[in-house]
Amino acid sequence: MVYRGSRDRQVKQEQSDAIAQAAEFVVAPVLFGFLGWLLDNRLGTAPLFMVALGIIGFVGAAVTNYYRYMAKVEHDDEGKPWTRRQR
């Protein structure tokens, strides 16, 4: 698809955001899991910290993406008829 002007910029920005969010879901748990693995090797508690920190990394990425999505929806819905308060 070929878009022109501001629509082209918007599409590129949305694609970049999607790639960044996907990377966040991969990098955060892997990084935290790796740090947990290092702790497990140091303390001899394998795989306790690796699993726990991997889960924390995933939950952190999910919560971050949830709040980012809710902020985007709120911004996009600003001024729309269905968001106006009834008097």
Secondary structure, DSSP 8 states (H G I E B T S, - for coil): ----THHHHHHHHHHHHHHHHHHHHHHHHHHHHHHHHHHHHHHT-TTHHHHHHHHHHHHHHHHHHHHHHHHHHHHHHTT-GGGS---
